[in-house]
Amino acid sequence: MENTHPAIAEALLPFHRLSEICLAHLAEAPENGNKVAGVYCAFAPEELIRALGILPVSLCGKDEKPISVAETHLPAALCPLIKSSYGFALSDTCPYFAASDVIIGETTCDGKKKMFELMGKMKPVHVMQLPYAVDNSSARTFWREEILRLKTFLEKQTARKVTDAALTEQIELINLRNSKLMKLADMMAADVPPISGRELLKVMESRNVAIDIASYNGLLDNLLSTIDSVAGKTESKKKPRILITGCPMGSGSDKVMKIIEDLGGIVVAQEHCGGLKSIFRHIDTGTNLLNSLADHYLGTPCACMSPNTRRLDYLLKLCEQFTADAVIDATLQNCHPYTVEHQSVATLIEEKAGIPVFHVNTGYSPSDTEQIRVRVEAFLEML
């Protein structure tokens, strides 16, 4: 953002360098006796992975470049996130995939299920089978069994056993990290947010390659204290406040967010998987730890769940908390769960929150950038 205070800009810089630090950690993993697990989704229980001394890292999958390679195996009419993920693996152009000893997948959609079958020819892949409901006891029992099945798989990979002490330590560490990220996200509710939505996205995304959580928490503390120290010292005019929702976003797939902020809007809240969806709740350590872990992850308000009332409830809460002027629902082409769900999102927000909803359905190609820019510009002017 053009008016980001210089001190805040400096505090943001370390988050941009975390990918390089991550690669150094991964290179040292074998000699340190650590395995590396590549993950794609918010349903992968990071706490359990780390409790066994395995280093989790999010894999590449939000860029157009490898899609043409993926289409030699996959149909063109498939979600770009799936094609990009598989293309990176097939072309051996994702360093995180190359460093991974195992891949942890999940059945959030049919396309990913079939992709993991193909990916299993390249690396050992463990696929977590998701139920498509949240609130009934049979789904909860099934998912708890899936967590136990993952635990058994990971224990075999490491020849170690998960202890309650190790799991508690990781849960508390990641709960702390997520509380700091939420504190940063909550600062966007100010009349003049201290950073842009794209800057917040970079910080949020950086957690996926932060191997040393304690050091990462220190970076967050420094950023938060820096923002507090310069509060009210940055002058900026008020801008249209946008809540963005829909499919996952990240480096290479933040086209819609960039357009919004280039045109004078400000993305004050991000409900997608790379934003608030996977960090706004904490895991309880006062009960059976594995059951608590399972129940927490099953509650992730993803469009793969049916019905997905938790997402709708959370969106209404965010509209009020961040005093959003509008919601932009950015979905990916051929992502059926989120695209179909758009109508429910639009109806709810317009009727209950009383603000307009704008739908953008796009891919990773820049070919439709100007078309989207014209549409978004007209929408912002209406606000």
Secondary structure as the mmCIF struct_conf table of DSSP 4:
data_model
#
loop_
_struct_conf.conf_type_id
_struct_conf.id
_struct_conf.beg_label_comp_id
_struct_conf.beg_label_asym_id
_struct_conf.beg_label_seq_id
_struct_conf.end_label_comp_id
_struct_conf.end_label_asym_id
_struct_conf.end_label_seq_id
TURN_TY1_P TURN_TY1_P1 GLU A 2 ASN A 3
HELX_RH_AL_P HELX_RH_AL_P1 PRO A 6 HIS A 16
TURN_TY1_P TURN_TY1_P2 ARG A 17 ARG A 17
HELX_RH_AL_P HELX_RH_AL_P2 LEU A 18 GLU A 28
TURN_TY1_P TURN_TY1_P3 ALA A 29 GLY A 33
STRN STRN1 VAL A 36 VAL A 39
BEND BEND1 CYS A 41 CYS A 41
TURN_TY1_P TURN_TY1_P4 ALA A 42 PHE A 43
BEND BEND2 ALA A 44 ALA A 44
HELX_RH_AL_P HELX_RH_AL_P3 GLU A 46 ALA A 51
TURN_TY1_P TURN_TY1_P5 LEU A 52 GLY A 53
STRN STRN2 LEU A 55 SER A 58
HELX_LH_PP_P HELX_LH_PP_P1 LEU A 59 CYS A 60
BEND BEND3 GLU A 64 GLU A 64
TURN_TY1_P TURN_TY1_P6 LYS A 65 PRO A 66
HELX_RH_AL_P HELX_RH_AL_P4 ILE A 67 ALA A 70
TURN_TY1_P TURN_TY1_P7 GLU A 71 HIS A 73
BEND BEND4 LEU A 74 LEU A 74
BEND BEND5 ALA A 76 LEU A 78
HELX_RH_AL_P HELX_RH_AL_P5 PRO A 80 SER A 91
TURN_TY1_P TURN_TY1_P8 ASP A 92 ASP A 92
HELX_RH_AL_P HELX_RH_AL_P6 PRO A 95 ALA A 99
BEND BEND6 ASP A 101 ASP A 101
STRN STRN3 VAL A 102 GLU A 106
BEND BEND7 THR A 108 CYS A 109
HELX_RH_AL_P HELX_RH_AL_P7 ASP A 110 MET A 119
TURN_TY1_P TURN_TY1_P9 GLY A 120 MET A 122
BEND BEND8 LYS A 123 LYS A 123
STRN STRN4 VAL A 125 MET A 128
BEND BEND9 TYR A 132 TYR A 132
BEND BEND10 VAL A 134 ASN A 136
HELX_RH_AL_P HELX_RH_AL_P8 SER A 137 THR A 158
TURN_TY1_P TURN_TY1_P10 ALA A 159 ALA A 159
HELX_RH_AL_P HELX_RH_AL_P9 ASP A 164 ASP A 186
HELX_RH_3T_P HELX_RH_3T_P1 MET A 187 ALA A 189
BEND BEND11 ALA A 190 VAL A 192
BEND BEND12 PRO A 194 ILE A 195
HELX_RH_AL_P HELX_RH_AL_P10 GLY A 197 SER A 206
HELX_RH_3T_P HELX_RH_3T_P2 ARG A 207 VAL A 209
HELX_RH_AL_P HELX_RH_AL_P11 ILE A 213 SER A 229
TURN_TY1_P TURN_TY1_P11 VAL A 230 GLY A 232
STRN STRN5 ARG A 241 GLY A 246
BEND BEND13 CYS A 247 CYS A 247
TURN_TY1_P TURN_TY1_P12 SER A 251 GLY A 252
BEND BEND14 SER A 253 SER A 253
HELX_RH_AL_P HELX_RH_AL_P12 LYS A 255 ASP A 262
TURN_TY1_P TURN_TY1_P13 LEU A 263 GLY A 264
STRN STRN6 ILE A 266 GLN A 270
BEND BEND15 HIS A 272 HIS A 272
TURN_TY1_P TURN_TY1_P14 CYS A 273 ILE A 279
BEND BEND16 PHE A 280 ARG A 281
BEND BEND17 GLY A 286 THR A 287
HELX_RH_AL_P HELX_RH_AL_P13 LEU A 289 LEU A 298
TURN_TY1_P TURN_TY1_P15 GLY A 299 GLY A 299
TURN_TY1_P TURN_TY1_P16 ALA A 303 CYS A 304
BEND BEND18 MET A 305 PRO A 307
HELX_RH_AL_P HELX_RH_AL_P14 THR A 309 GLN A 321
TURN_TY1_P TURN_TY1_P17 PHE A 322 THR A 323
BEND BEND19 ASP A 325 ASP A 325
STRN STRN7 ALA A 326 LEU A 332
TURN_TY1_P TURN_TY1_P18 GLN A 333 ASN A 334
HELX_RH_AL_P HELX_RH_AL_P15 HIS A 336 LEU A 348
HELX_RH_PI_P HELX_RH_PI_P1 ILE A 349 ALA A 353
STRN STRN8 VAL A 357 THR A 362
BEND BEND20 TYR A 364 TYR A 364
HELX_RH_3T_P HELX_RH_3T_P3 PRO A 366 ASP A 368
HELX_RH_AL_P HELX_RH_AL_P16 THR A 369 MET A 382
#
